[in-house]
Amino acid sequence: MYKLYTRPGSGGFVVEAALALANARFDQIDVPKTDRPDQAFLDISPLNQVPVLTLPDGRSITESAAICMLLAERHPDAGLSPAPGEPGRADFLRWMAFMSSVLYPAVLRFYYAPRYTADAEGAKAVKQAAVAEMDRGFAIVDAALAGREWLAGDRLSLADIYLVMLVAWHPDAEKARTAWPGIQRVWARLREHPVISKLNVSHEMWPA
Ligand SMILES: N[C@@H](CCC(=O)N[C@@H](CS)C(=O)NCC(=O)O)C(=O)O
């Protein structure tokens, strides 16, 4: 059985979605936000971050995108991603990497701004730059959605759920409604998705 270390409103959202869509059984451990984590948690998450997934064989991994890609690989029947060799595969890998290396870090710079400057007065500027970087990144993903329903291939994949999780964290998430119509379209469909809307009850990523 899997074990998922998570927290409401965190990147555990997309991992929980993956496990639910795959009908995979897992124990959920809610990790409180603290600057003084247990050593046992630091052993599996050296940056003191969630999500962490412990596999049935006892190995643990961090990094939401890696966890998603691994779960897609371990549960091929769930269709969590385009399979290797399928036309949407390249887009899936591209956007998962883009979102986790460009957008997620920009979100973190906004919410943890003092970490990203040595200037005691610098947090405001870090936040401003973080929002600008989010806007730049979301515009790129939105452009990729022009004329298509989903980010990778012709079906819902974890890339779409990852995208909606990130945009819900935008400090002005309402902006998606007007600025990014492609993202808004995907979000509207996921708001109606039974698994995702149920998950939103505990994570409160967006107003129900
Ligand atoms: N690169 C990591 C980032 C994970 C991350 O930043 N998680 C946040 C919650 S969304 C966290 O645990 N932050 C606590 C901290 O950084 O102190 C991933 O993609 O999983």
Ligand as a Chemical Component Dictionary entry (heavy atoms), coordinates in Angstrom:
data_LIG
# 
_chem_comp.id                   LIG 
_chem_comp.type                 NON-POLYMER 
_chem_comp.pdbx_formal_charge   0 
_chem_comp.three_letter_code    LIG 
# 
loop_
_chem_comp_atom.comp_id 
_chem_comp_atom.atom_id 
_chem_comp_atom.alt_atom_id 
_chem_comp_atom.type_symbol 
_chem_comp_atom.charge 
_chem_comp_atom.model_Cartn_x 
_chem_comp_atom.model_Cartn_y 
_chem_comp_atom.model_Cartn_z 
_chem_comp_atom.pdbx_ordinal 
LIG N1  N1  N 0 9.406 20.820 -5.773 1  
LIG C1  C1  C 0 8.442 20.327 -4.818 2  
LIG C2  C2  C 0 7.816 21.501 -4.107 3  
LIG C3  C3  C 0 6.919 21.054 -2.960 4  
LIG C4  C4  C 0 6.496 22.207 -2.085 5  
LIG O1  O1  O 0 6.989 23.330 -2.204 6  
LIG N2  N2  N 0 5.561 21.928 -1.201 7  
LIG C5  C5  C 0 5.060 22.963 -0.314 8  
LIG C6  C6  C 0 3.542 22.803 -0.150 9  
LIG S1  S1  S 0 2.715 23.107 -1.682 10 
LIG C7  C7  C 0 5.692 22.789 1.039  11 
LIG O2  O2  O 0 5.687 21.718 1.601  12 
LIG N3  N3  N 0 6.259 23.890 1.557  13 
LIG C8  C8  C 0 6.816 23.937 2.875  14 
LIG C9  C9  C 0 8.167 24.588 2.846  15 
LIG O3  O3  O 0 8.747 24.755 1.754  16 
LIG O4  O4  O 0 8.651 24.897 3.922  17 
LIG C10 C10 C 0 7.375 19.485 -5.512 18 
LIG O5  O5  O 0 7.123 19.718 -6.704 19 
LIG O6  O6  O 0 6.818 18.572 -4.889 20 
# 
loop_
_chem_comp_bond.comp_id 
_chem_comp_bond.atom_id_1 
_chem_comp_bond.atom_id_2 
_chem_comp_bond.value_order 
_chem_comp_bond.pdbx_ordinal 
LIG N1  C1  SING 1  
LIG C1  C2  SING 2  
LIG C1  C10 SING 3  
LIG C2  C3  SING 4  
LIG C3  C4  SING 5  
LIG C4  O1  DOUB 6  
LIG C4  N2  SING 7  
LIG N2  C5  SING 8  
LIG C5  C6  SING 9  
LIG C5  C7  SING 10 
LIG C6  S1  SING 11 
LIG C7  O2  DOUB 12 
LIG C7  N3  SING 13 
LIG N3  C8  SING 14 
LIG C8  C9  SING 15 
LIG C9  O3  DOUB 16 
LIG C9  O4  SING 17 
LIG C10 O5  DOUB 18 
LIG C10 O6  SING 19 
# 
